[in-house]
Amino acid sequence: MLAHMPTEQAASYLSGIRFEPITPRTITSLDRLRKEIAAVRRDGFAYSREEFTLGITGLATAILDGKRLLGALNLAVPTARLTPEQEAKFKRRMVSVAASLSNALRSVASA
């Protein structure tokens, strides 16, 4: 969500956060979080690699209407079972589902 917020809104949010590790893999620095946000902007996917639950990797992609953020689509999978092939397949399907959700939400908003 931060990757798609207006710059001022994201900066305001980031200025007030406190980092508390939940697992040994939790992001605990603003510099690292900013790098992750930049990667999400570049790649279109966010990851939680065992940051909240050991053994679980989360993937997320934005649901957009043009550049307007409508929401996010998230998937949690066991890290041990997430092969590069599965990850690629999940990402393709998530992009398709996010586009379908965007179209459906646009239709509801215009009704």
RARA-V817289 format. One record per helix or strand of 2 or more residues. SS is the DSSP state (a for helix, b for strand). FROM is the first residue (numbers start at 1). TO is the last residue. If there is no record, write none. Layout:
{{SS,FROM,TO} {SS,FROM,TO}}
This chain:
{{a,2,4} {a,7,15} {a,30,43} {b,46,49} {b,56,65} {b,68,78} {a,79,81} {a,84,110}}
